[in-house]
Amino acid sequence: MRKEHAAKLPRKKEDIDFEISFYENILRSTPDFIQALAAIGDLYTKAGLWQKGLEVDIKLSGLRPEDPVVFYNLACSYALLNQTRAALGALTKAIDLGYDDFEHMKGDTDLDNLLKDEHFQQYIKQLEKKKKPARQE
């Protein structure tokens, strides 16, 4: 599940379709409205429209090049489309920008194809060790 800026309640398909239509209408007149783009990217993913979600995430990464959550979501979109190398690149950038919610990452089904990779698991373990403060004796 993509990392959202705010928790949302589960939605029915009809609700998701309505919200997608709503945000698409907003984006016709204001194509760089970041909050609307973030919302529709999440909705596209929930609706299984992964290619559309990827297109939104690519646009957001250009508009918000320093936002780790944007790059985390971009990694999720690439992973859902089995573009592993691109997913790893986006995830590395998210981490470089400060993303460090490794517990969320390890349970994120959008990243399943990455999480099954032994090298990737080792990479996450190394990052977690770096994140933990050193014990003072």
Beta strands, then each sheet from edge to edge (+ up, - down):
end
